Amino acid sequence: MLELLKKIGEHWRAVVLAVGLHALVAGLLIFSVAFIHDTASKGNRGQKIVDASVIDTSAVRSQQTPEQTPDTTEPQQQPPEPEPAEDQSADETSEKARQQAEQEQKRKAEAAREQAAQEKAEQQAKAEQQAAEQKAAEQAAAQKAAEEKARKEAAEKAAAEKAAAEKAAEQKARKEAAAKQAAEEKARKEAAQKAAEEKARKEAAAKKAAEEKAKKEAAQKAAEEKARKEAAAKKAAEEKAKKEAAEKAAEEKARKEAAAKQAAEEKAKKEAAEKAAREKAEREAKQKAAEEAARKEAARKKAQQEAARRKELQKALQQEAAGRRDAANQKAMAQYVQAIRDKVEGNWIRPPGASNISCKVRVKQLPGGQISNVQLLGSCGNEAVDRSVRQAIYKSDPLPSPPSDNLFQSDIEFTFRPDQ
């Protein structure tokens, strides 16, 4: 049932024309039956039946005047008898009345046919007008749907862009509060400007659509007016030809409508097949895209995992190298401090009676090993020993250089223990 309604909706023009043609044929049949019935019922109504008798034909021929001619329209088995003058006058009056009645019936039949043809033309024009109005309504509905879809897509796009801008603004806001405020202000201005532009575009589109609709309606109205005038002008000249060719035109029109219907059905089948093929191709493309996206996502995750593993490995190697460097630096630093201590102790002159000497010393040096300051962090025993230690340190100027530049320190602390 739904399929039948769908087909009727697709070929509504053919359906309307077929219904109109059938209605016209039914009206003509009803009128013909009524006409025949009236003629049969009124054939002898109000007329006088003349009595006839057999007479001698030779006597009739001798009595006929030059204006009178024998009636040979009907075969007679016997020659008619001469009628009286009164009966002949009554017959002539009855014949005239019958002929007038036939002419009146013909005139009425002609008027009925003309009226039926006119009604058919009016119905056809009305059907075409309704078809045009429905087509305009469908176009308006399609245009409205397209505008609604465009509006929704624009709203979704604006919402997505706004969400992206807000997310970017929030990420930027975690880094700099001032930058966040500026970005939000800029996003609001851009959104307002975009909304204004979108509103102007929609208004322009609506105005253009209204103008196009007005132009179409004006053109349609002008075409209808022109068609009406042309039909009125041609009606008188074409009426006779239309009457004679009405049946032939109806048959030709029915044939064309059947051919058009068949062509439309073939086109619908072809379009359905093409649509099915397109839908299949779209499904396959979507499936292929989904598979490609899944493959890319797996490759991305694998690459991330590989990068994380390499990063962890690099970090471990760096930590290991740093540990080795720290151990080497600590060892080299201990050797460097020991070399300074050995040089100072080698230049130290023990004061008389000094023993078990141990004290911490802080030495400030320049990059070349030149001593700029010496500070004892505690007494080494007495004033003489303290003085001897200072002299030994200054005598060791310049101090030994470190194994590498990165081990150099301007402040060196070590424990002076010459007896150990």
Secondary structure, 3 states (H helix, E strand, C coil): CHHHHHHHHHCHHHHHHHHHHHHHHHHHHHHHHHHHHHHHHCCCCCCCCCCCCECCHHHHHHHCCCCCCCCCCCCCCCCECCCCHHHHHHHHHHHHHHHHHHHHHHHHHHHHHHHHHHHHHHHHHHHHHHHHHHHHHHHHHHHHHHHHHHHHHHHHHHHHHHHHHHHHHHHHHHHCHHHHHHHHHHHHHHHHHHHHHHHHHHHHHHHHHHHHHHHHHHHHHHHHHHHHHHHHHHHHHHHHHHHHHHHHHHHHHHHHHHHHHHHHHHHHHHHHHHHHHHHHHHHHHHHHHHHHHHHHHHHHHHHHHHHHHHHHHHHHHHHHHHHHHHHHHHHHHHHHHHHHHHHHHHCCCCCCCCCCCCEEEEEEECCCCCEEEEEECCCCCCHHHHHHHHHHHHHCCCCCCCCCHHHCCCEEEEEECCCC
